């Protein structure tokens, strides 16, 4: 479907899946495919911002992204090696930086895993949260027979993100 009208002053912020950077997308060959949709939105007048779990190496991809703003959360600091520290940063970072995103209209995530970052930004800025799913972590964790504590954390994350979402788009018939 094609839209001819240009959205007036629309601002969309995409947050990548927890732990994933634009550089990861590039190295795996996903970047051009994944970014096509957002470049088209940019052509229609939507300002796009991407928050990644990358470092300053994500800025090396700027020429491939055109007008899309890149915000790697580890651009000005070393990425911690411990999982607990990374998780804590993913919760604290949006709290410390939310005012930077006050002009964003919609926060979007493509996965529940890491959905707490855009959820926090959307809640603190009183904006919309759009969740797109092609993979449901709880169902897949149950099939994989993950530990009960892991299942409980995944259930809690899924419950909170789904409840907070203004829009949920499911792209897989398996969900």
Protein Blocks (a to p, Z undefined) as FASTA:
>chain_A
ZZfbdcehiacdddddehiafklmmmnopmmmmmmmmmmmmmnopacddddfbdfklmmm
mmmnomaccddfklmbccdfbfklmmmmmmmmmmmmmmmmmmpfbdcdfbfghplmmmmm
mmmnopadddddfbdfklmmmmnopafklmmmmmmmmmmmmmmpmbdcdfbfkZZ
